[in-house]
Amino acid sequence: MKIAISGTYSAGKTSTVMALAHYTGVPRTLARTIREILPETFPGKALSDVAPHEFLQLMLRRHSGRVAQEAMLGEHFISDGSSLQEWLYGAGRVIHGMNPNATAGNEGGKVAELSAEMRFFAKVVDQYGHALKQHVKDTYDAYVHLQHELPIAADGHRPMNEAFRATIDTMLLRTLDELEIPYHVVSGSMPERLETIAGIFGLEPVMSPAEAIDLAWKDYGRQDFRMETERAAAA
């Protein structure tokens, strides 16, 4: 079974996927994140400074990385998000701006009016959406959607705009309904998430939740959380 763990910024997707893979023994995808892709693609730029045409390249690179990982793992894996994420983060920027931080104080956290450049960006993102939705429809058997129960982590990378996060959340669930992909909304502590998800899909635990969580935090701690600009400077 191919399962995607979805959710928006600070929903705990990555840590949940890491722990779930240890808990069940099901392999997880290891596709690189935008944070990892950005420094080599646009050295010295932060995500908030990326222009519309540059963001399209990041969407494509991220999707390509996912597809390669999915192909390597075959018919049984857990994915940290899916290519819907790439499309939605672009579509969300049409509504809330390329830098959602800048529109957080606006009514509804939205841009007041689209420029000609952003209108064209919207058309391209919409076309990307058709292709990415088809890929997801053909690939995943089911989704687990994590409710965002925590505030957005102010790490300088995530957009600090709650309206942006809410837009992504709403669009994601609506798209899963459109694609007729089964999904389960899960919340609670990490042990509760692991036991709930394993129960939904009949996955037999291979260790205790506590052991899985401990291994997951070790995995998580090995990630490079420096800002994109710091990585570029150190390269």
N, C-alpha and C positions, 0 to 999 in steps of 0.2 A: 504494500500500500504506500502511496505517495501522499504525504501530509504536509501542508504548509501551515506554519504558525504565523498568523497575521496580527497586526495591531499598528498603532501609530507611534510617534516619538515617545519614548519613556514608558512604553507599555510593558517592557521586560521581555521582548521577543528573543533576543540573543541569549540571555541567561537561561530562559525557559527551554529553548532548543538545546543548549549545551547540557543542561541537567536532564532533560528528557531522553537524550541520546544515551547518556550513561545509565539512566534508570531502566531503560527498555532494551538496550543493546542495538537499537536501530541506528544506522549511520546518519549523520547530519551533513548537509551541504556546507562547503567551506568557500563559497564565492566571496570575492573581495568586496568591501564596502566602498561607497562613494568617498568616504574619508581617506581610504587607501588609494583609490584610483586618481583622485584629484591632483595630488602633488606632482605626479609624473605627467599628467595630461596638461595642466596649466600651472606650472611651477610658480610659487609665491602668491597664489590666489587663495582666498578663503571662499567657502561655498556662497556666502552672502554677496560676494563680488562678481559671481559668474554671470555672464550675459546670456540672453535667451538662446542664441545659436550654440554657445558653449555647453549649456545645460543639455541640449539635445545629444551632443556627443557623449556626455556622461551617462545619460539614459541608455544609449546604445551599448556602451562599454559594460555597464552593470548588467544589462540583460544578457549580453554575450557570455559573460562570466558565469551567470546562473545556468544558462543552457549547457555549457561545458560541464559544470559540476553535476547537473541532473543526468546527463548522458553517462557519466562515469559511474554513477551509483545505481543505475538500472531501475528496477521496479519497486524498490523498498527503501525509502529514505524520509527524513524529516528536514524540511527547509525553513530557514530563517527568512520569513517573508516569501514573496514571489515577485514575478515581473509586473504584477498589478501595482506593486509599490512604486516602481519606476514611473509608470504612466501617471499614477495618481499624484506623485510629488510634482510632476510637471503640470498636470491639470489644476492642482491646487494653487500653483503659482500664477496661473491665469486669473484666478479669483482674488488672491491675496498678495500678488506681486512677486517679483523674482527674489526679493529679500523680505520675507514675511515679517521680520522684526520691524521694518519701517512702517508697516501698516497696522501693527498691533493696536495702536490707539485710535484708529479710524472706526467709523460705525461698522459694526460687524467684522472688524479686522480686515476689510477689503479695500482694493484699489478703487478710486473714484471713477476713473475712465481709462480704457485701454488705449495705448499708443498704437500706431500702425504696425510697429515691430511686434508688439505683443499680440495683436490680432492675427498676424501671420504665424507667430509661435503657437497660438491656440489651435490653428488649423493643422499644423504639423503634429502637435501633441495628440490631437484627435485621431489622426491617421495612424500614429504609433499605437494608440489605444486599441484600434481594431486588430492590429497584428498581435499585440501583447495579450489581449484578452483571448484570442484564439489559441495562442500557445498555452496559456494557463488552463483553458477549457480542455485541451488535448492532453495535458500533463498530470494535473492533480486529481486525486480521488476525493479528497475532503480537506476542509480548512478547520483550524481552531483559531478563533478570534479572541484576543486578549483585551479585556476592557482596560481603558487607561484610568487606573485608580490612583496614580501618583502624579504630582506636578511635573511639568517638563523640566528635565535636568538642564540647568544653566551652564552648559559646558563650552559655550562659544561656537558650537557647531549646529546644534538643533535650533530651529526657528522658535523664538519665544513668542508665539502667537497661538493662544488657545483656540481661536476661531479657525485657524488653519488646520490644527489637529482635528477639530470636530468635523470640518469639511471632509478631510481624508477618511475619517472613520465612517461617516455617513455614506460617502461615495463607494467605499470598499464593500460594505455590506449590501448596498443596492446592486453593485456589479455582480456579487456572488449569487444574488437572487436572479439577476438577469441571465447569468451563465448556467443556472440550475446546478451549481456545485454545492453539495451539502456542507454546512458549517455549524459549528458549535461555539457558542459564546461562553468563555470560561473566565472566572475571576478567583480571587482568594490568594492565600499565601503560596509560596513556592511548593511546599509539600502537598498542599491541597490541589494545586494545578497539576502536579505530576500524577497524583493518584486519580484525579478526575479524567485527564486525557488518556491515561493508560486504560482506564475502565471503559471509556467510550469506544475505543478501538480494539479492546480485548488483547492488549499488549501485556505480556507477562514480565513483571519486574525481574531484573537480574541482580539487583542490590537494593538496599534500603534507600528511601528518599534522602536521608541525611548524608549517606555516602555519595549519592549522585550529586547532591547540591555542593558538597565539599569539592568534588572533582570539577564541577562546573565553574566554581569561583576561581579555582586554580587556572582553568582554561581562560576565563575572563580576564584574570590578572596578567596573562601573557600578551594581551592585546596592546597595541600602541595607541594610546589615547591623546598623543600630542596633537596640537592644532596642525592643519594642513601646511600652513606657512612655516611652522617650526620644522616639520619634516623636510620641506624643500630646502631650508637653510642648512640642515644637517647633512643633506645628500652629497 
